């Protein structure tokens, strides 16, 4: 069988004609193909399947068979599949993914644009929340953020973040932390009075970015806040709040002091007859001198008692019984222990004399 090929404007597409069917004119159509569009369909179908790699059966048998001049119903079905045979588009998973993404974006927008919906203490560390939840007294924070136009563009956003941190600290304080934001030029004098440092003086108006933590008469000042310190600002503020609140608590009333020993009062009157004429420094020298004298006497007494007890031990070792030796040794140990206790008593007596003298002198001054 002979075949002829022709290039079309779609590229090199070769249409084969059976033996004996030739084209008289390169631009004409073979007679065998006139009125038989199915044959052209078979050719293109074969080309289409070849390009997809799905051509079934040997191509040589199809090309060389005369039956290729007619298109069977089966071939037509292949060329034009019915709508029911087409696979249904699987667009539902993508649709669900898109809807989920949009829903997540909407919820995120609501979260960030409505901060009241979030916990007021969001972002605070657990130690900071614990400190602020145990405040003993109210604390006031004055935040100075006087930043005129033309300032470093980094500072206004930083000041905003500091304000958000203060809001969180106030919420965690359980009603014991109040925050006042002062951001008008009229507050410059108050900022300076609170110890907040002015800057940017060489470029125009004074700028202030600092705060004061106060409770009663106690306060701590952060003279100038800088973005470089931002990671540590929360912890520093929480500790400062806890310190001023703790310092503001009034000290507990002093415990009642037992009346001094009459022997101590008698010894003080013996050493210092006139309280008003004697200063505390002079009284300290007098009591110290008396302490040294008493220590010397105690040392002499101790030496005599220890020597006597040691002599008993020696005699028991030389000719006494084991019971006598054991008794002598116990007596020596008791003498040494008693002398040590006496030295402690003399030292404590010195401190007691000083304290009682101070009370007696204060009472004498008040009675005048």
C-alpha positions in Angstrom: 0.0 0.0 0.0 1.3 3.4 -0.9 0.8 6.5 1.2 1.4 10.1 0.7 2.0 12.8 3.3 1.2 16.4 3.4 2.2 19.2 5.8 -0.6 21.3 7.1 -0.6 24.7 8.8 -0.9 22.9 12.2 2.6 21.5 11.9 3.8 18.3 10.3 0.6 16.3 10.4 0.7 13.3 8.0 -2.6 12.0 6.6 -2.3 8.6 5.0 -4.3 7.6 1.9 -4.8 4.0 0.9 -3.1 2.5 -2.1 -4.4 3.9 -5.4 -5.7 7.1 -3.9 -3.4 9.9 -4.7 -3.8 13.7 -4.9 -3.6 15.1 -8.3 -3.0 18.5 -6.7 -1.2 19.1 -3.5 -4.0 21.4 -2.4 -6.8 19.0 -3.3 -8.5 16.3 -1.2 -8.3 12.6 -2.2 -11.5 11.3 -3.6 -11.6 8.5 -1.1 -11.9 11.2 1.6 -14.5 13.3 -0.1 -17.8 13.0 1.7 -16.3 10.9 4.5 -15.4 13.2 7.4 -15.1 10.2 9.6 -11.8 9.3 7.9 -10.3 12.6 8.8 -11.7 12.2 12.3 -10.0 8.8 12.5 -6.7 10.3 11.5 -6.9 13.1 14.0 -8.1 10.7 16.6 -5.1 8.6 16.0 -2.9 11.6 16.2 -4.5 12.7 19.4 -4.1 9.3 21.0 -0.5 9.1 19.8 0.3 12.5 21.4 -1.3 11.3 24.7 0.5 7.9 24.5 -2.9 6.1 24.7 -3.2 4.6 21.2 -4.3 1.1 21.5 -3.2 -1.7 19.2 -0.6 -1.7 16.4 -0.8 1.5 14.4 0.5 -0.2 11.3 -2.6 -2.4 11.1 -4.9 0.6 11.5 -3.1 2.7 8.9 -3.0 -0.1 6.4 -6.6 -1.3 6.8 -9.1 -0.2 4.2 -11.8 -0.1 6.9 -10.3 3.2 8.1 -12.3 4.9 5.4 -15.4 4.5 7.6 -15.9 5.6 11.2 -17.6 3.1 13.4 -20.1 4.1 16.1 -17.5 3.0 18.6 -15.0 5.4 17.2 -17.6 8.1 17.2 -18.2 7.4 20.9 -14.5 7.8 21.6 -14.4 11.0 19.7 -17.5 12.5 21.4 -17.9 11.1 24.9 -21.3 11.5 26.5 -21.7 14.0 29.4 -22.5 11.1 31.7 -19.1 9.5 31.0 -17.2 12.6 31.9 -15.6 12.6 35.4 -17.2 15.0 37.8 -15.0 17.9 38.8 -13.5 17.5 42.2 -13.7 21.2 43.3 -15.3 20.6 46.7 -12.1 20.1 48.7 -10.6 23.4 47.3 -13.8 25.2 48.1 -13.7 24.0 51.7 -10.1 25.0 52.0 -10.8 28.5 50.7 -13.8 28.9 53.0 -11.7 27.8 56.0 -8.9 30.3 55.1 -11.4 33.2 54.8 -13.0 32.3 58.1 -9.6 32.2 59.9 -8.6 35.6 58.4 -11.9 37.1 59.6 -11.4 35.7 63.2 -7.8 37.0 63.3 -9.0 40.4 62.2 -11.6 40.5 64.9 -9.0 39.4 67.5 -6.5 42.1 66.6 -8.9 45.0 66.0 -10.9 44.4 69.1 -8.4 44.1 72.0 -11.2 44.2 74.6 -12.1 40.7 73.5 -8.7 39.4 74.6 -7.6 39.0 78.3 -6.3 42.3 79.6 -3.2 40.5 81.0 -2.4 38.7 77.8 1.4 38.6 77.2 2.4 39.1 80.9 4.7 36.5 82.3 3.6 34.3 85.1 6.1 35.8 87.7 4.9 39.3 86.8 1.3 38.4 87.3 2.1 36.7 90.6 3.9 39.8 91.9 1.1 42.1 90.9 -1.5 39.9 92.4 0.1 40.2 95.9 0.5 43.9 96.3 0.1 45.1 99.9 -0.8 48.8 99.0 -2.0 50.8 96.0 0.6 51.9 93.4 0.3 54.9 91.0 2.3 55.0 87.7 2.8 58.3 85.9 3.9 57.7 82.3 5.4 60.7 80.5 5.4 60.4 76.7 6.0 63.9 75.4 7.2 63.3 71.8 6.7 66.3 69.5 6.7 66.0 65.7 10.0 65.3 64.0 11.2 62.9 66.7 12.9 59.6 65.9 10.2 57.6 64.2 11.1 54.6 66.3 10.0 56.2 69.6 6.2 56.8 69.0 5.5 53.1 68.3 7.7 52.2 71.2 5.8 54.5 73.5 2.5 52.9 72.3 3.8 49.5 73.3 4.9 50.8 76.7 1.3 52.1 77.1 -0.1 48.6 76.3 2.3 47.0 78.8 1.1 49.4 81.5 -2.5 48.6 80.7 -1.7 44.9 81.2 0.1 45.7 84.5 -2.9 47.7 85.7 -5.2 44.8 84.9 -3.0 42.3 86.7 -2.8 44.6 89.8 -6.4 43.7 90.9 -7.4 47.3 91.3 -4.2 48.4 93.2 -2.3 49.7 90.2 -3.4 53.0 88.5 -1.8 54.4 85.3 -1.8 58.0 84.2 -0.5 58.9 80.7 0.9 62.4 80.4 1.6 63.3 76.8 1.0 67.1 76.4 3.7 69.8 76.4 2.1 71.3 79.5 3.4 68.3 81.5 7.0 69.1 80.8 7.5 70.8 84.2 5.9 67.9 86.0 8.1 65.4 84.2 11.2 67.3 85.2 10.0 67.5 88.8 9.4 63.7 88.8 13.0 63.1 87.7 12.2 62.1 84.1 15.2 63.1 81.8 14.7 65.5 78.9 16.4 64.8 75.6 16.4 66.0 72.0 17.2 69.5 73.3 19.7 70.2 70.5 17.2 69.5 67.8 14.2 71.4 69.0 11.7 71.0 71.9 12.4 68.9 74.9 11.2 65.3 74.7 10.3 63.1 77.7 9.9 59.4 77.7 9.9 57.9 81.2 7.8 57.0 84.1 7.5 57.1 87.9 6.2 54.3 90.1 4.9 55.6 93.5 3.2 54.3 96.6 2.8 56.7 99.5 6.1 58.4 100.2 8.1 55.8 98.2 8.8 56.0 94.5 11.1 54.8 91.8 11.9 56.7 88.6 12.7 55.4 85.2 14.2 58.6 83.9 14.4 57.6 80.2 12.9 54.6 78.5 14.7 53.3 75.4 13.7 50.7 72.9 16.9 48.7 73.6 15.6 47.9 77.1 12.2 46.8 76.0 12.7 43.0 76.5 13.5 43.6 80.2 11.0 46.4 80.8 8.2 44.1 82.0 10.3 42.5 84.7 11.8 45.8 85.8 8.4 47.4 86.2 6.9 44.5 88.0 9.7 44.4 90.6 9.6 48.2 91.0 5.9 48.1 91.7 6.3 45.3 94.2 9.2 47.2 96.0 7.3 50.5 96.4 4.2 48.7 97.5 6.0 46.7 100.1 7.9 49.7 101.4 4.7 51.6 101.8 3.3 49.1 104.3 3.7 50.5 107.9 6.0 48.5 110.0 4.4 46.3 112.7 4.2 47.9 116.1 7.2 47.0 118.3 6.8 44.3 120.8 6.5 45.4 124.4 9.9 45.2 126.1 9.9 43.6 129.4 11.0 45.8 132.3 14.7 45.7 132.8 16.2 43.7 135.6 16.6 45.8 138.8 20.1 44.6 139.1 20.9 46.1 135.7 19.3 49.4 136.6 21.3 49.5 139.8 24.5 48.8 138.0 23.8 51.6 135.5 23.1 54.1 138.3 26.3 53.0 140.0 28.3 53.6 136.8 26.4 56.7 135.6 24.7 58.7 138.3 23.5 61.5 136.1 21.8 60.4 132.8 21.3 64.0 131.5 25.0 64.9 131.8 26.2 61.8 130.0 26.0 61.3 126.3 25.4 57.9 124.7 29.0 57.8 123.4 30.4 58.4 126.9 28.0 55.8 128.3 29.2 53.4 125.7 32.8 53.9 126.8 31.9 53.5 130.5 30.0 50.3 129.9 32.8 48.9 127.7 35.4 49.6 130.4 33.2 47.9 133.0 32.8 44.9 130.5 36.6 44.5 130.3 36.9 44.6 134.1 34.2 42.0 134.5 35.8 39.8 131.9 39.2 40.0 133.7 37.6 39.1 137.0 35.8 36.2 135.3 39.1 35.0 133.8 40.8 35.1 137.1 38.0 33.2 138.8 37.9 30.7 135.9 41.6 30.0 136.2 41.4 29.4 139.9 38.4 27.0 139.6 39.9 25.1 136.6 43.2 24.7 138.4 41.4 23.3 141.5 39.4 20.9 139.4 42.5 19.8 137.5 44.3 19.1 140.7 41.5 16.8 141.8 41.8 14.8 138.6 45.6 14.5 139.2 45.1 13.2 142.7 42.5 10.7 141.5 44.8 9.4 138.8 47.7 9.0 141.3 45.9 7.1 144.1 42.2 7.2 143.8 39.7 4.7 142.6 38.2 4.6 139.1 35.0 6.1 140.6 36.9 9.1 142.1 38.8 9.6 138.9 35.5 9.7 136.9 34.0 12.1 139.4 37.0 14.5 139.2 36.9 14.5 135.4 33.1 15.4 135.4 33.7 18.2 137.9 36.4 19.7 135.6 34.1 19.6 132.6 31.3 21.3 134.6 33.7 24.1 135.8 34.9 24.8 132.3 31.3 24.9 131.0 30.1 27.2 133.8 32.9 29.7 133.1 32.0 29.8 129.4 28.4 30.5 130.3 29.5 33.3 132.6 31.5 35.0 129.8 28.4 34.9 127.6 26.4 36.5 130.4 28.9 39.3 130.8 28.8 40.1 127.0 25.0 40.1 127.0 25.0 42.4 130.1 26.9 45.0 128.2 24.3 45.2 125.4 21.5 45.2 128.0 23.1 48.1 129.8 23.4 50.2 126.6 19.7 49.6 125.7 18.4 50.3 129.2 20.5 53.5 129.4 19.0 54.7 126.1 15.5 54.1 127.4 16.2 55.8 130.7 17.8 58.8 129.1 14.8 59.2 126.6 12.4 58.9 129.5 14.2 61.5 131.5 14.3 63.9 128.5 10.5 63.4 127.9 9.6 64.1 131.5 11.2 67.6 131.4 
